[in-house]
Amino acid sequence: MTAAQLSPGPTAARHVRPLTPPGPRSKRPRALPLIVGISTFVAIVIVAAIYLSRGPTLSGTYNALEGPGSMEFRGSRVYITTVLGTTFVSSYELDGDHVVIKGAGGAQVFTRKGPTLDGGMGMKFVKDLGRLATPDGAHEPR
């Protein structure tokens, strides 16, 4: 062998990478927070859409002007307590100023006038506002 063959030459100056296993990619740690953020946003949008699709609802207790009956509105249900103390659960819908309470025997329509629900034929219910209702629909302190 000659000296020219033993000299380092232009190929010896190249850098050789050591053989090590590849490390984690720099984009992986950023992907997880992005996925969690998008998933959270989608979940919030779905919950808001479900909540808003329910439509308008009533809430609170409406006491009968004549007798001990009452109607309590909770979410999409109404709990009707009769004169004898029996409670029935039913669904209802709001249609403008009309409250339609659906039951097994049909439906009863009440007209909403302020805090009063008027079902006709003497069926009047007034929202319990912590005050005593008078027959003309006005309220006076207890």
C-alpha positions in Angstrom: 0.0 0.0 0.0 1.1 3.4 -0.8 0.9 6.6 1.2 -1.8 8.0 -1.0 -4.0 5.1 -0.2 -3.5 5.5 3.5 -4.2 9.3 3.6 -7.5 10.4 4.9 -8.6 12.1 1.7 -11.9 13.9 1.1 -14.2 11.0 2.2 -12.7 10.9 5.7 -14.0 14.4 6.6 -17.6 13.2 6.5 -19.4 13.1 9.8 -20.9 9.7 10.6 -23.9 9.7 12.9 -23.7 7.3 15.7 -26.2 4.4 15.6 -28.7 5.3 18.3 -32.4 4.6 18.4 -34.6 7.4 17.2 -36.0 9.7 19.9 -39.5 10.9 20.3 -40.7 13.2 17.6 -41.0 16.8 18.5 -44.6 17.1 17.2 -46.1 14.3 19.4 -46.1 16.2 22.7 -48.1 19.0 21.0 -50.6 16.7 19.4 -52.1 15.5 22.7 -53.1 19.0 24.1 -54.5 19.9 20.6 -56.7 16.7 20.6 -57.9 17.4 24.2 -58.7 21.0 23.3 -60.7 20.1 20.2 -62.5 17.3 22.1 -63.5 19.7 24.9 -64.7 22.3 22.4 -66.8 19.7 20.6 -68.3 18.4 23.9 -69.3 22.0 24.9 -70.9 22.6 21.5 -72.9 19.3 21.8 -74.1 20.1 25.3 -75.1 23.7 24.3 -77.0 22.4 21.3 -78.9 19.9 23.4 -79.8 22.5 26.1 -81.0 25.0 23.5 -83.0 22.5 21.6 -85.3 21.9 24.6 -87.1 25.1 23.9 -88.8 27.4 26.4 -89.8 25.9 29.8 -91.8 27.0 32.8 -90.5 26.7 36.4 -91.8 27.0 39.8 -95.1 26.1 41.6 -98.5 27.4 40.6 -101.2 27.1 43.3 -104.9 26.7 42.6 -106.9 29.8 43.6 -109.8 27.6 44.7 -108.7 24.6 46.7 -105.4 22.9 47.7 -104.3 21.8 44.2 -101.0 22.8 42.6 -98.8 22.4 39.5 -95.1 22.3 39.8 -93.0 22.7 36.6 -89.6 21.1 36.6 -87.8 20.9 33.3 -90.0 19.3 30.7 -92.3 17.8 33.3 -95.2 19.1 35.3 -96.2 17.5 38.7 -99.9 18.0 39.3 -101.2 17.6 42.8 -105.0 17.2 43.1 -107.4 18.2 45.8 -107.2 14.7 47.3 -103.3 14.9 47.5 -102.6 12.6 44.6 -99.7 13.7 42.3 -99.6 13.0 38.6 -96.6 13.5 36.4 -97.1 14.7 32.8 -95.3 16.5 30.0 -96.2 19.9 28.7 -95.5 22.2 25.8 -95.5 26.0 25.5 -97.2 27.5 22.4 -97.0 31.3 22.7 -99.3 32.2 25.7 -100.7 28.7 25.9 -99.5 25.9 28.1 -100.6 22.5 26.8 -100.5 19.8 29.5 -100.7 16.3 28.0 -102.2 13.4 29.8 -103.5 9.9 29.1 -107.0 11.2 28.6 -106.1 14.1 26.2 -104.7 17.5 26.8 -105.6 20.6 28.8 -104.8 24.0 27.5 -104.1 26.8 30.0 -103.7 30.5 28.9 -100.8 32.2 30.6 -101.4 35.8 31.7 -98.5 37.0 33.8 -98.1 34.8 36.8 -101.6 33.2 36.2 -102.5 30.0 34.3 -106.2 30.0 33.4 -107.7 26.7 32.3 -111.2 28.0 32.0 -114.3 26.7 34.0 -112.8 28.1 37.2 -109.4 26.4 36.9 -107.0 29.1 37.8 -103.4 28.7 39.1 -101.2 31.5 40.3 -97.4 31.2 40.6 -96.2 31.0 44.2 -94.0 34.1 44.6 -93.8 33.8 48.4 -96.9 36.0 48.6 -100.6 35.3 48.9 -102.7 35.6 45.7 -106.0 37.4 45.6 -108.9 36.3 43.3 -108.3 39.1 40.8 -104.7 37.8 40.2 -102.9 40.5 42.2 -100.5 39.6 45.0 -100.4 40.9 48.5 -97.7 40.3 51.1 -98.3 37.5 53.7 
